[in-house]
Amino acid sequence: MRSFSSFISGLLFGVGLILSGMTEPQNIIGFLDVAGGWNPRLALVMLGAVAVSYFGFRYAGRREKSLLGEPVHLPTSKALDTRLITGAVLFGIGWGLVGYCPGPALASLASLEQTPLLFVLAMLVGMGIYEAIGKPRPTN
């Protein structure tokens, strides 16, 4: 049931990205172009996502187990450290340069176009490099 639930959640997320236009890089780049042809679509999508997340996290925070009986693991740290800031900056630069972030890029693979495929391959290489050399070592 857990795998099925994960599949349905991912499918719903992907369909939402497609319907909202977030798999079209020109919508993202248009949002970032505040001096030119600014496109507010991304702001509206983010506003909807924040609203849904707000209520979802409030509900989950009052529970010890998920609806499927799994333990609820919510973030506990609120610290802004160098790793978090660096990751956010790198994410933002990549997003601004090509108009994709990981979710929409994965959903865009269904288009069979070259750009999302190259983005996902680069993302996987970056993840591999992080696992090989950048991942913090556990402290004892």
Backbone torsions as a table, in degrees:
resi	resn	phi	psi	omega
1	MET	NA	-34.9	-178.9
2	ARG	-63.7	-43.4	179.1
3	SER	-64.9	-41.1	179.1
4	PHE	-63.7	-43.4	178.7
5	SER	-62.3	-41.9	177.6
6	SER	-63.0	-42.6	179.3
7	PHE	-62.3	-47.1	-179.4
8	ILE	-63.8	-41.3	178.2
9	SER	-62.2	-45.9	178.6
10	GLY	-64.3	-40.1	178.1
11	LEU	-63.5	-44.9	178.7
12	LEU	-62.8	-41.9	177.9
13	PHE	-62.2	-47.1	-179.7
14	GLY	-62.6	-42.8	178.0
15	VAL	-63.4	-40.7	177.6
16	GLY	-61.9	-40.4	177.7
17	LEU	-63.4	-41.8	-179.8
18	ILE	-67.1	-47.8	-177.7
19	LEU	-64.6	-32.5	-179.1
20	SER	-83.0	-6.1	179.6
21	GLY	83.2	11.0	-177.2
22	MET	-76.9	-7.7	175.2
23	THR	-90.4	2.5	178.4
24	GLU	-105.3	105.8	-175.0
25	PRO	-53.9	-30.6	-179.1
26	GLN	-64.1	-26.2	175.9
27	ASN	-69.6	-38.6	179.0
28	ILE	-70.4	-49.1	-179.4
29	ILE	-64.3	-35.3	176.0
30	GLY	-63.7	-34.5	176.5
31	PHE	-67.5	-38.2	-178.2
32	LEU	-77.2	-15.4	-178.7
33	ASP	-87.4	72.3	-176.2
34	VAL	-72.0	-18.6	-179.4
35	ALA	-93.2	-8.3	-177.0
36	GLY	-120.2	-125.6	-178.9
37	GLY	-86.1	71.9	-175.6
38	TRP	-61.3	134.5	-179.7
39	ASN	-117.8	114.4	-175.2
40	PRO	-80.4	1.4	-174.5
41	ARG	-53.6	-45.5	-178.8
42	LEU	-62.0	-39.3	179.0
43	ALA	-61.1	-40.4	179.6
44	LEU	-68.3	-39.8	177.4
45	VAL	-63.8	-43.7	178.9
46	MET	-63.7	-40.6	178.0
47	LEU	-60.0	-44.5	176.9
48	GLY	-63.4	-41.2	-179.7
49	ALA	-66.0	-41.0	179.5
50	VAL	-65.3	-40.8	179.8
51	ALA	-63.3	-46.9	179.2
52	VAL	-63.9	-43.8	-179.3
53	SER	-64.1	-39.6	-179.8
54	TYR	-55.7	-51.9	-178.4
55	PHE	-70.0	-36.0	177.9
56	GLY	-63.3	-45.0	179.5
57	PHE	-69.2	-35.1	176.5
58	ARG	-63.7	-43.3	178.9
59	TYR	-65.0	-47.2	-178.4
60	ALA	-65.1	-33.5	-178.8
61	GLY	-66.0	-20.2	179.0
62	ARG	-92.8	1.5	-176.2
63	ARG	-117.1	151.5	174.0
64	GLU	-95.2	-25.8	-179.6
65	LYS	-128.8	150.4	177.7
66	SER	-74.5	176.1	178.4
67	LEU	-62.9	-22.1	178.2
68	LEU	-95.5	6.7	176.5
69	GLY	87.8	4.6	178.6
70	GLU	-83.4	151.3	176.6
71	PRO	-63.5	144.4	177.3
72	VAL	-90.7	124.1	179.3
73	HIS	-118.0	102.1	177.9
74	LEU	-103.3	150.6	178.4
75	PRO	-60.3	142.2	178.9
76	THR	-110.2	-26.2	-178.0
77	SER	-82.3	138.8	174.8
78	LYS	-118.1	12.8	-176.4
79	ALA	-74.7	138.2	172.4
80	LEU	-101.2	102.4	-178.5
81	ASP	-110.5	177.3	-177.1
82	THR	-60.9	-41.6	-179.2
83	ARG	-62.5	-42.3	-179.7
84	LEU	-65.6	-46.7	-179.4
85	ILE	-63.9	-44.7	179.4
86	THR	-61.2	-45.3	178.3
87	GLY	-61.5	-41.8	179.3
88	ALA	-64.8	-40.2	179.3
89	VAL	-65.9	-45.9	178.4
90	LEU	-62.2	-41.7	177.2
91	PHE	-59.4	-48.0	-178.2
92	GLY	-64.5	-39.5	178.1
93	ILE	-63.5	-47.6	179.1
94	GLY	-61.6	-42.3	180.0
95	TRP	-63.3	-44.4	-179.3
96	GLY	-68.1	-33.7	-178.4
97	LEU	-71.9	-41.4	-173.6
98	VAL	-117.5	-12.7	177.4
99	GLY	81.6	13.7	178.0
100	TYR	-121.7	144.9	163.2
101	CYS	-121.0	173.0	-170.0
102	PRO	-55.2	-47.1	-177.8
103	GLY	-60.2	-56.2	178.2
104	PRO	-61.0	-33.8	178.3
105	ALA	-63.6	-43.8	178.3
106	LEU	-64.3	-42.2	178.0
107	ALA	-64.3	-32.7	-178.7
108	SER	-73.5	-14.2	177.1
109	LEU	-58.8	-28.0	179.7
110	ALA	-63.6	-21.0	179.5
111	SER	-74.0	-14.8	-177.5
112	LEU	60.5	23.4	176.9
113	GLU	-86.5	158.7	-174.8
114	GLN	-73.0	-38.6	-174.0
115	THR	-59.8	-51.4	178.7
116	PRO	-64.7	-32.2	178.1
117	LEU	-63.4	-46.0	178.5
118	LEU	-63.5	-39.7	178.6
119	PHE	-62.3	-46.5	-178.5
120	VAL	-64.8	-40.2	177.3
121	LEU	-62.6	-43.4	177.7
122	ALA	-63.5	-39.0	178.5
123	MET	-62.7	-42.9	179.2
124	LEU	-65.1	-38.5	176.5
125	VAL	-63.4	-45.3	178.1
126	GLY	-60.5	-40.1	177.8
127	MET	-64.7	-38.7	178.5
128	GLY	-65.0	-41.5	178.0
129	ILE	-63.2	-42.8	178.6
130	TYR	-60.5	-44.3	179.5
131	GLU	-63.9	-36.1	-176.3
132	ALA	-77.6	-41.9	-172.6
133	ILE	-129.5	-18.3	-171.6
134	GLY	-104.2	-12.3	-176.0
135	LYS	-70.3	129.6	179.0
136	PRO	-63.0	142.1	179.6
137	ARG	-83.0	140.1	177.4
138	PRO	-62.7	141.7	177.4
139	THR	-101.8	144.8	-179.8
140	ASN	-99.4	NA	NA
